């Protein structure tokens, strides 16, 4: 279940930033007791999302999306 803050924040994010955030959240396990560092590779995102796979500017789009998350 999403919190209200997360739900409202996703409406202000560009679609590519939302994709990155969704993948990052999906990597967190409920049984995790400590903070972990997760790596999300561009290739993984491009392979996972068809809209990125067919775009020649996918890397540039992801770079811009990471800026939106900061």
Residue pairs with C-beta under 8 A, 6 or more apart in sequence:
10 18
10 21
13 21
13 68
13 69
14 64
14 65
14 68
15 51
16 52
16 61
16 62
16 64
16 65
16 68
17 65
17 66
17 68
17 69
19 45
19 49
19 52
19 65
20 40
20 45
20 62
20 65
20 66
20 69
21 69
23 40
23 44
23 45
23 48
24 38
24 40
27 38
27 40
28 36
28 38
42 58
42 59
42 62
45 52
45 58
45 62
46 52
46 53
46 58
46 62
47 53
52 58
52 61
52 62
55 61
